[in-house]
Amino acid sequence: MFFKHRGNNDMIEVIGQDDLTNLFHNTVLGRYQVGEEQQDPESFNKSDLLFLSGEELPRCWTDPHYREHEH
């Protein structure tokens, strides 16, 4: 899946998709999509990622306590 980095708007391909939807993991493995050569994988904080549309990631991917607000 592709996302953009909140700080620089560069596109990032997330290659650790299991980490993406695991709400107890704060980071994912991915690589920048810049230039013609494939970039080396690195760790990204999920809080730094946005969907390409600019939308935030769902809270159920990032907040282990997202259901505590429900009554």
N, C-alpha and C positions, 0 to 999 in steps of 0.2 A: 504494500500500500504506500501511497505517496502522501506526504504532508509538507507543510512549510514551517520553517523555523521562525518562531515569534520575533527573535532579535534582528535577523537579517533578511527575512523573506526568501531565503534559498530553499529549493526543493530538496526533501530528504526522502529516500526510500527506506522504509522500516523493514528490516529483514528478520527481526525477532518478534513476529506477530503474536506469539503466545504471551510474551511479556506485555504487549500492547493492551490486551484485554484483561490481564491479570491485575486486579486493583491493588494487590499487595506489592507489586513491582513498580518502583518509581522511575526506572530507566528502561530504555529499549535499545537494541542494536540496530544501527542503520548506517547509511552512507549518503553523503551529499551527492546531488546530481548536478554537478557543474563540470564544464570542460568536456573534452571528448574521451578522456580515459576514465575508467571506473575508479572511484575513490576507495580508499581503505575503510573498512567498517570502524565505527566508533560508537561510544555510548552517548545517548541523548536523554536528557530529563524529559519525561512526558509533559511536564508543565511548560516546556519550551516549544511544544508542537501544537500546530493548528491544522484543521482540514484545509485543503487548498482554497476553499471558499471563504476562509477566515473564521469559520466557526470553531468553538472550543471543543475539546474532546469530551465525550459524555462523562458525567460524574461517576457512573458505574465502572469506568475504566481507571479512575484516578483516586477516588475517595473511599477507603474501606468503611466509612461510617455514613455513606450516602443514604441509607435507609433509616437511620436513627431519627430523622426529622419527620418521619411519617407517624401518624397516630392512629 
